[in-house]
């Protein structure tokens, strides 16, 4: 987990592994508030990922129970 502060917002990024793929879940709080999920594994173009208003919106986007569980763990601070 890495954390840094910039532009009056705190960015906390956590890497999680789901079904053999690594995802970076970035939680932004402060001046801006959102959750960003980016696939790290097999990402040849280095895309930024998907941005969601909150964890509920992020969980609705994924069908995988493993991904929903990983998002919940990050939200609760268990990872």
C-alpha positions as CSV (number, residue, x, y, z in Angstrom):
1,X,0.0,0.0,0.0
2,X,1.3,3.4,-1.0
3,X,0.0,6.8,0.1
4,X,0.8,10.3,-0.9
5,X,-0.9,13.7,-0.7
6,X,-1.1,16.2,-3.6
7,X,-3.5,19.0,-4.4
8,X,-5.3,18.8,-1.1
9,X,-6.2,15.1,-1.7
10,X,-4.8,11.9,-0.3
11,X,-4.2,9.0,-2.7
12,X,-3.9,5.5,-1.3
13,X,-3.1,2.7,-3.7
14,X,-3.4,-1.0,-2.8
15,X,-2.5,-3.9,-5.2
16,X,-4.7,-6.9,-5.0
17,X,-4.6,-10.2,-6.9
18,X,-7.8,-11.6,-8.3
19,X,-7.8,-14.8,-10.3
20,X,-4.2,-14.5,-11.2
21,X,-4.4,-10.8,-12.3
22,X,-3.1,-7.9,-10.3
23,X,-5.3,-4.8,-9.9
24,X,-4.4,-1.5,-8.4
25,X,-7.2,0.0,-6.3
26,X,-6.7,3.7,-5.7
27,X,-8.8,5.5,-3.1
28,X,-8.8,9.3,-3.2
29,X,-10.1,11.4,-0.3
30,X,-10.0,15.1,0.5
31,X,-10.6,17.7,-2.1
32,X,-11.6,14.9,-4.6
33,X,-13.3,11.7,-3.6
34,X,-13.4,8.7,-5.9
35,X,-12.2,5.1,-6.3
36,X,-10.1,4.0,-9.3
37,X,-9.5,0.4,-10.3
38,X,-6.8,-0.4,-12.8
39,X,-5.6,-3.7,-14.2
40,X,-1.8,-4.0,-13.8
41,X,-1.3,-7.4,-15.4
42,X,-1.4,-7.5,-19.2
43,X,-2.0,-3.8,-19.6
44,X,0.2,-3.0,-22.6
45,X,-1.1,0.5,-23.2
46,X,-0.9,1.5,-19.5
47,X,-4.5,2.7,-19.4
48,X,-5.6,4.5,-16.2
49,X,-8.4,2.2,-15.4
50,X,-12.0,2.9,-14.4
51,X,-13.1,5.6,-12.0
52,X,-16.1,5.3,-9.7
53,X,-17.8,7.7,-7.3
54,X,-17.6,5.2,-4.4
55,X,-17.1,1.6,-3.5
56,X,-20.7,0.6,-4.1
57,X,-20.5,1.8,-7.7
58,X,-17.2,-0.1,-8.2
59,X,-18.7,-3.3,-6.8
60,X,-21.7,-3.0,-9.1
61,X,-19.4,-2.9,-12.1
62,X,-17.7,-6.3,-11.4
63,X,-19.4,-9.7,-11.6
64,X,-16.6,-11.6,-9.9
65,X,-17.2,-12.4,-6.2
66,X,-13.4,-12.4,-5.7
67,X,-13.2,-8.8,-7.0
68,X,-16.2,-7.6,-5.0
69,X,-14.5,-9.2,-1.9
70,X,-11.2,-7.4,-2.7
71,X,-13.0,-4.1,-3.0
72,X,-14.7,-4.7,0.3
73,X,-11.5,-5.5,2.0
74,X,-9.8,-2.3,0.7
75,X,-12.9,-0.3,1.8
76,X,-12.8,-1.7,5.3
77,X,-9.0,-1.3,5.5
78,X,-8.3,-5.0,5.9
79,X,-5.7,-5.0,3.2
